[in-house]
Amino acid sequence: MNDARERNGSRILRGIGASPGVAFGRAHLVGLDKVKVLRKRISESELSAEIERFRKAVFQAEDEINRLLAEIPEELREHSGILQSHLLMLKDKMVYDRAQEFITGRGVNSEWALSMVLEHVRGLFEQIKEQYIRERIKDVEYVICRVLRILAGESGEGLFDLKEPVILVAHELSPADTIQLSPDKVLAFVTDVGSRTSHTAILARSLGIPAVVGLEDITSTVLSGENLIVDGIAGEVIINPDAEYQESYREKQDGYLKYRLEVIHNSHLPAETRDGFRVKIKANMELLEEIPTVISNGADGVGLLRTEYLYLAHRELPSEEVLYNAYREVVERIRPYPVTIRTLDIGGDKFISSVSLNEEINPALGLRAIRLSLREPGLFCAQLRAIIRASAHGNVRVLFPLISGKREILQVKEYMNKVFSELQAEGIPFDRDIKVGIMMEVPTAIMVADILAQEVDFFSLGTNDLIQYSLAIDRVNEFVAHLYEPLDPGVLRMIKRTVDAAHDAGINAALCGEMAGEPMYVPILLGMGIDELSMNALDIPRVKRTVRMVRYEDCVRLTNRVMEASTSAEAREALVSYLRSAFPREFDSAMGGHSDMAGMEVSRSIS
Amino acid sequence: MFYEAEIVIVNRLGLHARPASRFAQVACSFESEITLSRNGESVDGKSILEVLTLACPRGSRLVIRAEGPDSRDAVEALKSLADTGFGEID
């Protein structure tokens, strides 16, 4: 990340495009100076209460950081390093122990103690010769600032008292900060940390504010008042842009606005190929805030409702009522379209302290998803009851993750029957015909897809994990991540096998991995006869557009050719030659002289 | 019971934020007291801030010392972490 380029005093920083759009404006740094430090003497008798207050604030800060960590998706885990170091700093003896020593030894309040701690650490860091280590004082400031804000009882209010529209530059914005941003005062925001799928990024997109996150050190690179261009599409920030940059980004801005208009016009047309083959295009979502985007981008329902957030958001487990109300709201707002709710898909180590686990060497292969649910019936039944109760309010389908064979399906069904009879006895309404599906992501499940298809109403291919499990590579491991390849012949056969087994049994096959949201893979998936594609709502317009431009017949022919490939390179070649003939205009303009198809992805949004 | 081992920092940017963070994180998972010394200056290996202030550029020679019930495991784990560049590619 963050490879800076320079030209005539203009600099480009690269991060992650979190919310699309292009904005021009002046930088406004948000930092420590915004937190007021109230200094107070503490009397002997109040000391223990003050220590308690301090520890509670640190505890809450840890909680907040852990929650941010939990929001980072698997594929971006490598960016979690900064947050991990923040956790360590919070409890570092130079901060945690020393602040408490100041409180008791000098009789000062927590805020005062923390500001003394910061001065002390600052003094030590100033003597460090290596600039890149000296600059890490920013992280210490950030962590202490977080505790100070908690102590002040602030949830960030008053942080953005802005007089004229600006581009916010911050180390990080919490969802609470982001909610207060008003689109007429904040032209865009850029941050050191964050990911495309964090709560903050999702909020930015629903507010329509362009954002670039994960810039690592923009807060130490930019000064308040400097001119910036923020390109939330490519994930770039240009500092002090020269005339040439300004002109080209004005063009990009116009192009994006035109594209948005086109999207709004077209997104509600059906996803139908030119020769009349229809596929359902649905959205993957998790937070209620995403619903407006799901609806406005023309989804035929929710193909994957992730349910992990409510378990991670609080220290205690969510009650059945809390879950039910959340699911019900999604179901009612998406109605008459269906909502597929996936049961918990993480490891218990993330949120249950009662299930104490040794640190797993390979958590992807550990006690998680359905395995955790089956081991913790109390947890599982509460969620099942909430999902099944929500089925009284619309079209609900339930999806079980990480199924590896028939035995697990039978176990799950037993629990479902138990919940059915309980609810019936209690007189609580529900939909008895609720459709049951399983994630197809474990290779053995795919080998016995014909058997499993007899047991369920639909399959949903989770290609992210499937690719990882079948190629035996960890995407987060940078040494092998390059082997992650959707076009691997073995992976393609697994997908095809799943779709065929579903159709032989008369059930539907959906795909809800990232592959579904990449327009270039769409023709192959259509050619295999996939019934449903579910993706990030933002990808829907591009995917729909692709579907509407192709012919099903051609896709079948392409798929036959791709399935004959003996290497991923051959498969890619067949795909590229098809794309070039089917989309000559998009292809040439997108390639920009590169032979790598990844180039297609860069300018896809404004083609 | 104490163990010691010498390590050489191989990371291009030295023992900067991420490696220091990894070091302290792993150190904290052991019961033993762990110190890291360079040119006679010793810091607490479980404190990311102290490790950072040691400011070790690439090529620095450091001594890890652990004292306690799991001192041997601690030194071995930390040494192999350092030898593999703290899991970073420069």
Interface residues (C-beta under 8 A of the other chain):
Chain A: G81 I82 Q84 S85 L88 M89 D92 K93 M94 V95 V121 L124 F125 Q127 I128 K129 E130 Y132 I133 R136 D139 V140 E478 F479
Chain B: L13 G14 L15 H16 A17 R18 A20 S21 A24 Q25 C28 D44 K46 S47 I48 L49 E50 L52 T53 A55 P57 I89
